[in-house]
Every structure is written in structure tokens, then in C-alpha cells.
Amino acid sequence: MEFLSPEFLGDMLGALTEGEEGAMLWHALDVQPGDQHVIKRRFSALIQGSSDLLERLQAAGIDTVIITGTATNICCESTARDAFMLNYRTLVVSDANATVSDEAHNASLNALFMRFADVFTTAEVADLLAQPTRNARQRARP
């Protein structure tokens, strides 16, 4: 496979073009009313011209991003690096990201872990998210 072959470019553009099959949400994703949907036009969701995600995060006062998706070594890593450079606490979920091979996936996770993000499993992130609730319940007890 050539990096810039017509097939490769078509697949990549399809993943970044609204309405194309490659840009569609996974059919089994549990989308709920009220869920926000961000259109992303570049590998990184945070690079200028890609989406309005940065503005949404800033407006909501969010200081932490949790990265999941595909491809670990392309879109997910690009977004994680940009999030770090924009001073967000960046968490990458190791078992909720995927790419074409375990080798590429693990290389990307290692590169991110060394400088740009904390890397956790889904269970570890769920535990982190539950901690404020646990702490609030403990403070409320007499």
C-alpha cells in the first residue's frame, strides 16, 4: 500500500467528510438525546479549522479531556498532543482506542505516555470519574 495512493486518500478523506460512511458514528454506539456531536474535519479535533470543540470546552470551563476512538496513532494521538499543548489534562483510554495493529496502537500509547497524556484503562477512568461522587458522599455523612 502506498501512503498517497488514491484508495488511501479516499479512505482518509471519507473519515473526515461529514455524511461519508467513514465519518458516521458506529451503529452500536449508545447515542442519547442531549449528547453533543462535534463535526471534525482534520486529524486533530483541536487544531484550527477542524471543529468547534475547543470553543465548547472553553465555554463549559472544562480542563480535562478523555480521548477514545480510532485511529490511536493518527486522530487520537493528534488530538491528545494538541490538548496537552493547550494546557488540558489529557487522559487516553488504552482499551477504548484502536488502530490497524497492536504494534502501532502500543507505540502511540507509549509515545503519549512519555510526554503528553496519562494513559488509563476504561475501568481506571470510570474509577477516577466516580471518585468525586464518593468523596462528596463521604463528606455528606454525619
Buried (B, 14 or more C-beta within 10 A) or exposed (E): EEEEEEEEEEEBEBBBEEEEEEBEEEEEEEEEEEEEEEBBEBBBBBBEEBBEBBEEBEEEEEEEBBBBBBBBBBBBBBBBBBBBEEEBEBBBBBEBBBBEEEEBBBBBBEBBEEEBBBBBEEEBBEEBEEEEEEEEEEEEEE
